[in-house]
Each structure stands twice: as C-alpha cells, then as structure tokens.
C-alpha cells in the first residue's frame, strides 16, 4: 500500500535537496508503490496506517485490477488510495459510454438524475472536453435518444441550435482522444460533417465505426463520409433510403483493412413490399473501381432488393470469408416479397466461400443445403427458429410511416392473414432436415457448434449417426422424441467434447404443453438421476425448451453406511433420490447467453459482433 503523507513529504524533500547538491538519489528503505509526484497531486488520501501495512508487488496489484470490468467498481477503486487512483484511472476511461434519454429519469429518492447540475450525459461530455482523461479513451460510444428542439428549422434549411452544439462538443471531445480505436454513434439524430471530419483526423488509430441511421423522414444534410484507411469493423444499421442516410460507399472503397461488415436495413421496406433499396449506392464505387473487399465476417439484416448483378457479386472476396449471418433477407416465403427474393434464388451462381467456418440464418431450403455440399470444414451452424420480437433493435416503422397499400397480404399488423404463407408440412420438414443432416455428415465432420431448426424432429437413429460423424461436437441443439436412456448414453459417448445440450421444443405442440405442465423440479430430478453416469461427466449445461436451463455440478454419492435398497425397488423414487445423483441447478437463460446455442439463437439485431 502507499506510504503515509509524512513519508511522502520527507521523500520528496530529500529528493529535492539531493538533486540540488548533485548527490545520488536515495529513497526510503521500504519499497515505494507509486511515483513521488503522484503522492502530492492525487485527490485520493494516503493509507491511514501505511507504516504497518504489508505491500503487494505492483505487478500483482495490476493483475488483480485487470479482472475488474464493472464501471462502478473501478470508480470506487480509484477513490481508495493514490496508488489505486493512478493504476485504475486508465481502465476507468478506457471504454466510455454516454447514454442520452428522451425523458428525465428520477432516482429512488424522487430527484431527477443530475439534480443541481446537468444531465449525466451532459456532465460526462463536459468531463471529456474539459479534463485530460481523454488520453485514456480507446472506445467511445454514444447511445440513446437525443431530444431535438426546433425540428421545424430543418424545413427552413438549417440545423437546430441544440443539435449543432452537440456536434461541436462531440468534435471537441474527439479531437482530444489521441488513442481512439472504436467509435459508435447510436443516437437517434444524425452526425454532421464536422463530426465525420473529427473521425477522419483519428483515422490513424480508428479501427471500428458503428453508425445508427435516423428513422424520421425529416430533411437533413447528408454527408459522403470520408475514407478511414485503418478501419477493420464497420456497422451501419436502421438504413432507410427515404430517411436521408449518409453515404458510406467511400468508406468501403478506402477501407483496405476492412474485415467485419454488418448492414442492417429498416424492416419497413420488407413489411411494405417497397423496392427502394439499391445496393449500388453502397457498393457502387467498389464495383466501378474493381475494389474487392476481403471480409472475414459479413452480416445482413432485412435486405429487400432485386438482384441486379453489375459486378456486385465480385465485390466481396469469398476466399477470405469465415462467418456469414443472414436474417430476414433474400429467402422469405412471404408472398409480398417473393418476386424480389426469387431473383436471388434464380441467380444462384454466386461464388461459394470455400473457407466458411460459421453460418447463421433463419431460413432453410434445399438450395441452401446444396450450397453447403460444395465446400467442407464448417465448424459452427446456427439455424435460428425463434421469431423476432416485433422488429429488430429499433422499431423503425413506428417513426417512419409505412407506404400505403390496400392489398398487402402476409404479416401486416403482427397477425397472420388468410394469405400468409402456409406452414411447411411434416414431410417437407423431414425431407429438408434430412438433406441438411446428410450434408453435415458427409462434408462438415469438423462441426463443433450445431443448432438445428425446431421444425425438424430428429430420430434416435439420425442423432446417433450425426454424433458418430461429428466427434468434435461441443454444443448441440436439436428437437427429438425423448429417447430411451440407454440410447442417450450411447449417443453422448460418441461426442466426448460435448458440454452443452439443448433439447428444442416446438411451441404449440403437444409435447410443449406437457413440458410446461410439469414442475421444473421434476425435470431436474430426472436429469440428476441420469446425468451422474460417467458418460455425462463433461456435460455442464442442459436445456429443455425455450426457458428451462440446468447447470450440472458434481456427483453426490450416498454415504457408505446408508441402508441397502430392498430388492425390486432399485428404480423407485426413494432409491433414485438416495443417489448417486448429479448436483443440478436451474439457472436463468440470461446467464447462459455466453453459450452460443442460447446466445446466438435470436434474430434480434446486436450492433456488436459476437
């Protein structure tokens, strides 16, 4: 721990006098734990009893501090001592997020946040502009709803004052962030050219840029964003051609190091069947210049446009692609969008990524299964069956009026109409699922994470062959009839690396009602009395349906002096309860989001790459 204030003053005075006389510098006999100048400048107090305190090596303290990731904990640590203040301050300001709210929020005592001053958003921005902490900032994120006053000024051809002041303050903060690596603008108002110029000035260090487009049809200035040559990750979401989006084509043209690209369009166009998206406005400069994007990860959401060719299929270098995510795009069976979606299916001669390792989608068909047979080595496959909760991250259709349509079949207002696409029959699901399983067993024996569609009812024999062909499986999600326990043991024995199992249950089925009617403790008892066996020793998590997730612990054996089980009662409830049993705990689904077969089983948009 740090020395006392008396020791600090004595050491500082001694240093000053020795420096004047030319004598070599000598310090206190006890090792110091912070620079001398920090004792005199830190706002934190010294340890009250440092003379008797035992000191830890600095590298050990630093190692402990690296395990702290909560902002509140880091803030409290900085107020503990001078040493912790200077060791923790860079961590505290390394990742900065400012969140704005449309309405005033109140504390539990009834006072508004920021009582006696400005809002937390404004005060945080003031700290960045007026203090020197910006040298530590590596990630800067702006999130939330900005209350824009005098929106009628846009109709008069000028930007409202409060929005302009916001841009100026942000530019001032950006100009001080010399080590900025990631910037995210996720406010509901647009950034202006002044802010983009600030990002260009930071382009030597900036590697990640996230941009949220506006969702209101209010005329605003649009900007052709200048290139950022060192950019590796670009995320643009809520794109709506009728809401004055900024032009990112020059960014794509100049980003020679770009590896991750995520594009999310407003779902309004697909809902309304409106053909207003043109990919040439995004990739046109690259296609004209012959620029090929060497992307490793590509994600597309809600794309509704016609396949036009024009060299767009050659803009992305498929040799480098490792991960692809496609949701609600180009493959829907909705009759409202089938004509444009079919243009992608008919022109299915796009190059196949030979080195693809991960694929995630909410659409399955035979053509897709055929494409999977043209390459090998897939390691992670997630076929998401969970329906989206309304729209994606932001409900753009609420802010942007839908194009009027008097005869729009399909899903219009959240309910199925008489013209909605029919549900696939059981035989169709079985045939498509069989083709996927056959391709996986023959071409993708390297599979580690596999989440199958809950439309497919996998038989015991098919599951056995799948595990036999893919011995490296670590996470597996499937829907099946509950197999005999002996068969389940044999199946698990084939995949020794398997540690997460998720048994899918199709909503609305008879089995789903049976599972819901039973007490979760009953499911836990059945699993505890089965999963204690050596075959399941590596299994750590088991899921049943959409809500039940169990965490498995160690095996509890009966005591040695326990009475013997009477003959003929080995399978009774009392005998099974006596043990051996596996320790099991029911956990919330939120706690297992880090496990891919749960965390990636969603169509909701997330601006961050998993």
N, C-alpha and C positions, 0 to 999 in steps of 0.2 A: 504494500500500500504506500501512498505518498508520504514524504516526511512532513513534520509539523511546520507551521508558518515560521516559528523561531529558527528552526534548522534551515529553512529555505532562505530566510533573510541573511543568516550567518554565512551560508554557502555563497549567496550572491555577492555579499560584501567581500568575502575572501577572494572570490574570483576577480572582482573589480580591482582590489588592491594588488593582487599578484600580476594582473595584466599591466598595471601601471609601472611596476618595478621590474618587469621582464622576467620574473621567476616562473618556473613551470607550473601549470595548473594542477592543483590538488583538490580533491573533493572529500566529502565526509567518509569515514571508514565504512559505514553501511552503504550498500549499493542503492543508488537512486533509481526511481522508477518513472521519471518524467523529466523533460528538459527544464533547465533552471528558469528560463523565461516564462514557461507555462505556469509556474507557481505564482507569478506576480500578475499575470494577465487573465487567468481563468476566472469566470464568475462563480465556479463551484468552490466550496470551502475545502480546506485540507482535512485529513482524517483527525478526529479529536484526540486520538491516543496512538498516533503513528509510531511512537518510540517503542511501544510494546507489541505492535502488530507484526505478524510474520508476512514477509513479502513473497509473492509468487513471481516466477520468471515472466518477463514481458511476453515471450512467445506463447506461454501457456495461457496467459490472460487473453491474448489475441485469439487463440484457438477457441476459447470459451465464448468470446463475443461473436465469433462467426456463426454460432448456432442460434443467435437471436435474429428473428426476422419480423417480429411484431413492432410496429412503429411506436406504440405506447411504451413497450418495454425498453426500446432503445432510447426514447426520450427520458424515461426515468433513470436509466443508467447514466446518461450524461450529467444528471444533477447529483450523482453520488459523490464524486471526487474530481479533482483536477485531472488526474491521470485518466479516468474513465471518460471525462469530457472530451479530451483530445483524441483518445483512441476510438471513441464511438461516434463522434460528430461526422466523420466522413461516411460512415454506414447509415446514419440517420438521414442524410441528404443525398444519398446515392440514388434512390428511386423516389421521386416526388410526384404525388398525385393531388391535384386540386379539383374538387368537385363542387359544381355550382347547382343550386336548387332554384326552381321557379318560384317557390313559395318560402316564406320564412319558417324555419323549423324551431321548435321550442324544446328546452331541456326538461328534465323531470321535475324541476322546481318551478316551471311555468315561465321562465325567462327565455327570450329569443336567443338563439346562438349568436355570439358576437355582441352581447349586451354591453353597452358602454363604448363600443368601437364599431368596426366594420364587420361584415360577414366573414366567416372563416376563409372563404375563397379570396376575398379582397385582402385580408390580412396576410394570408400566405403568399399572395402575389407581391405584396408590399415588402415582405421579408426577402424575397428573392431579388427584388430590384434594388433595395437599399442596403443589404448586407453583403458580405463576401462569401456566403455559403455556396454560391453558385459554382464555385470551382470544383465542388464535390459532386455536382449533379451529373449523372450519366443517363438517367431515364426521366423524362418529363412528360406527364400525361394530364390532359385537361378533359374532364368528363362532366356530363350533366346538361342541364337546361339553363340557358342564359336568357334572362329577362330583357328582351329588346324593346326599348321605348321608341315611340315615334316611327313605327314601321311605314307610315304614310310618306316619310321622307324618301323612301326608295322610289315611289311613284313620281317624286319631284326631281329624281336624278341625283340624289346624294345619299351618303351613308349616315344613319343616325349617329349623334354625338357619342352616346354611351358605347355603341359598338366600335366606333373609331378609337375611342380612348382605350378600350380593351385591346385592340390590335397594337396600339402604340406601347402599352405597358408590357404586353407579351413580347414584342420585339425588343424592348429594353432588357427583359429578363434573358431572352435567347442570346443576345449579344454578349452577355456575361458568362454564359455556360460554355467554357472552352473545351470541356471534355464530354460534351453531349453525344451520346451514341444512339438513343432511341427517343423519338418524339411522337406523341399521339394527340391529335386534335379530335375529340369526341364530343364537342359541344354542338348544340342544335343550330348554331349560326356559323356562317362560312368564314374561314380565314381569308384575309385580303392579301394583296400583292406585297405589302410591307412585311408581313409575317413570313411569306414564302421567301423573300429575299434574305431574311434572317436565317432561315434554314439553309439556304444556299451558302451563306457565309460559314456555316457549321458543317458543310458537306465533306470536309476532310476527315471528320470523325463520325458523322452521322451514318449509321448502318441500318436503321429501322424507322419507317414512317407509316403511321396509321392515320387515315383521314375519313371522317364521317361527313357525308354529303348532307345538304339540307333537304328537307322534305316538304317545303312550302313553295307554292308557285308564286312567289313574290319576286319581281325583277331585282336582280342583284348583279354586281360586277363579277364577271367570270375571268379567270386567270389561266394562262398557259404556264403551268408550273415548270420552272427551270430544271435542268438535269441535276441529279445528285449522283456523281460517278461511283461513290463507295457504298451505295445503298445495296443491302442484301435482302431486306424484307420490306415488302410493300403491301399494305392492306387498305382497301378502299371499300366502304360499304354504304348502304342506303342510296345507291346510284339510281337516279330517276332522270331520264332525258328531258322531262318537262319542268324540272326544278333547278335549272341553271347550274349544272355540275361543272367543276373546273376540269381542265384538260390535262390528263396525265400521260398523254402519248409521248411527250418529250422526255418525261421521266423514264419511261420504259426504254426509249431509244438510247438514252445516255447512261443508264444503269448497267454497266458492263459486268458488274459482280452480282447481279440480282439472282437469288436462289429461291426465295419464297414469295409467292404471289397469291393473294386472296382477294377475289372480287365478289361483291355481294350486291345484287340489284334489289330494288324495292319489289315486294311481291305484288304490287299493284298491277303491273303490266300483265302478269300471268292471270291474275284474277279477272281482269277486264278483257283479256284477249287482245291487248293493244300492241301492235307491232311498231314500237318506237325505238327499240334498241338497235344500234348499229355498231358492230364490233370494229369497224374501220376507224371510228373516232378514237378508239383506244389503241389498236394495233396497226393502224394505217401507216404511220411513219416507219415502223419497223419493217412492214411488208415492202414499202417502197424502197427503203434503203438496203434491203436484204439482210437486215439485222436479225439474228437468231438468238432467242432468249434461252440460256442454259439453266432452266429452272429445275430444282430438285423437288420442290413441293408446290402443287397447284391446287387451289380450292375455288369452286364456283358455286354460287347460290342463286337460285331464282332466275336463271338466264332464260329469256324468251325472245328469240330472234331467229331469223331464217339463215340457213347455211348458204353462204354466198361464194365460198371458195376464195378467189382473188389472191391466192397465195397465203391466206391466213393459216392454213393447215401446216405450213412450213415455218411459221414464226417461232414455234417452240421446239427446241431440240429434244426429241424423245429419248435420245441416248442417255441423258442425264436425269431424267425423271425417276424419282423414287417413291413419291407419295402423290396420290390424286384423291380429291374429295369432290363429289358432285351431288348436290341436293336440289330437288325440285327443278331440274333443268334437262331439257332436250329429250326426256324419255317418259313424260307423263302420259297416262291413258285417258286424260280428261278430253272429252270431245271438243271443248273450247280451244284447246291448244294443239290438237293432234296434227293439223296441217303443217304448222311450222316445225313441230317436233319430228315429224316424219321426214322432213328434208335432211335432218342429221342422220336418221336411220338409213335412208336410201344412199346417201353418200358416206357409206361406212368404210371407205378405203383409207381412212386416216392411219398414219403410221402407229404401230403398237409399241409402247415403251418396253424395250427388252429387259431393262433392269428394274422394273417396278417392284417395290417391296411392300407397299401399303396401299390398299384401296378401300374407300369408304363411300357408301351411297345408300339411297333409299329406294332405288329402282333395280329390279331384276328382270331379265328376259333372256331368251335363247341367244340372241345376237351377242349379248354381253358374255355369256358362257363360252361362246365360240371364240371371242377375242381372248379370253383367258387361256384358251388352249394353244395360242400362238406364241406364248412365251412361258418361261418357268422361273421358279425362285421366289414366288410371292411368299411373304412372311406374315403379313397381317391383313385380314379381310374382315370388314365390319359391314354387314348388311342390316341397316337400321330399319326397324319396323315401327318405332314409336312415332305417332302422328305429331306434327308440330302444334304447340300451344298457341293457337291463333296464327300470328305471323311471326317472322323472325324477330331479332333483337329489338327493333323499334317498329312500332305499328305505323308504317308509313302511310297506309291507306287512310288512316284517321286524319292525317294532316293534309293529304293530297286528295282531292275529290276524284272518285272513280269516273272514268269515261262512261257517259250514259249508254245503256244497252237495254233494249226492250226484250231481247230474247237471248239471254246468256245462260245456257244450260250448265249443269255440273254444280260445283260448290260455289254458291254465290254469297250467301249470308251466313255461312257456317253450318248449314243443314243440307242434307243430300236432297236433290230434286229428283223428279222422275226420270230425268235424262242423264243422271250420274252414271259413270262407267260401272258396269256390273262387276261384282266381286268374283275373282277367279274361282273356278270350281276346284274341288279337292283333287281331281285327276290332273288338272292343269298344274296346280301347285306341286303335286308329286312328280310330274314329268320334269318341270323346270328345276326343282330341287335335286332330282336325281342327276341331271346334267351337270349342275354345279359340283355336286359331290364327286362325280366321276372325273371331272377336270382336276379337282383338287388332289384326288388320289393319284392321278397319273402325271400331273405336271408340277404340282406345288407341294411336294413332300417336305419342304422346308418350313411349312406353316407353323407359327408359334402362337399367334392370337387369331381365334376364329369365332365370329359371332354370326350365326345363321339367322335366316328370317323366321319369325314365329308363324309364318304361313305353312312352313314345311314340317310335317310330322315325321321325324326320323325314326325308323325302326331300330330294334336292338341289333339286328344283323348289319344294317348300314352303319350304325355308330361304331360297331366293332371293327368293320373294315376301314372306316375313316381313321380311327385311332391306330390301327395297325399300319396304315400308310403314312401317318404323320406322327412319328415318335417324339418329335420336339415340341409338341403342344404344351403351352404353359397356361393359357387361358382359353376356355371353351364355353360357348353359349349355344344351346340347342333346345328344340322342343321335341319331346318324345313322350310316349306312353311310359309310365313308371315301370322300369324293367325289373325282373327278378334280381334279388340282391346278389346272387351268385354271378349273374351276367354282368352286373355293375362292377363287381370286384375284378373280373377278368378284363373288362374294358379299361378300368383305371390302371391296372397293372401294365398295360401296353404303353402308357404315357407316363413315365416316371417323373418327368419335369412338371406335370400338371399341378398347379397350386390354386387355381380359381375356377370353379364350376358354376355355371348359371343355367338352371333349367327354366326355359321360357314357357310361359303360359299365355295362350292367345286370349285376349279379352272377349267376353261374351260367350265363351264355350262352356260346356257343362263341367269340364274339369276346372275351369277358372272359378266357377261357383262353389265347387267342392273345396278347393283350396281356401277360398275366402271364408267359408263357413266354419272351418276348423280353427281352433285356438293355435296361435303361433308357438305356444309352449309344447303342443302335441307334435308339431313338425320338428321342433328342437329335440324332443325326446327320441323320436325315430332316428334322427341323424346321429345323436350322441351314442345310441346303442349299436350303430352300424359303423360309423367312421372311426372307431377306436382301433380297427384292424390294421395290420401292418401295410396293407395295400394302399391305405389312405394317409400314410404318415406325412406326405408332402402337401396334402390339400390343406389350405389355410382359410379359404372363403368358399361358401356355398350359398347360392341364391336360388330362390323359388318364386317364380312370378316376377312381378314388377316392383314389389315393395319389400319382400322378405329377404334379408341378407343376414347370414350367420357367419360369425368368426369362430374358427375352431382353435382350441388350445391343446394342452397336453392330455394324456390319457390318465384317468383315475382308476386305479385297480382296487378291488376290495381288500380289506385288511386280512392278514394271514390267519387270524383267529376267528374269521367270520364263519358262521354255520354253513354247512354244505347245503346245496339246493336239493330238495327232495326229487327223487326220480319222477320223470314225467312232467316236471314243471320248469324245465330249462328255458322254455320260450314264454313263460308267464311274465306279466308286467313287473312283479316283485323281483323275479330273478334278473331281469334285464336292468332294473333300477339299481340292483346291488352292485353291478359292474361286471367286467370293466366297461367304462363309458368314456367318451371324449368330452372334454370340457368345451362348452359351446355357449356363445353369447349372441343375442340378437342386436344388431347394430343398424343405425340409420343409413339410408342409401347415400346421403351426402358424405358420409365418412369413407366411402369406397370409390369416390369419383376418380381417385388416382389410379384405379384399376381400369384398364381400357374397356373391357367388355361391359362395364357400367358407365364409366365417364364419357365414352365416345358413342354411346347408344342414345343419341339425341340428334334432332335436326335443327335445334336452336343454334343461332349464329353466335360465335365467340370470336371477337377480333384478334385474339391471341392464338398463335399456332400451338397445338398440343405438344 
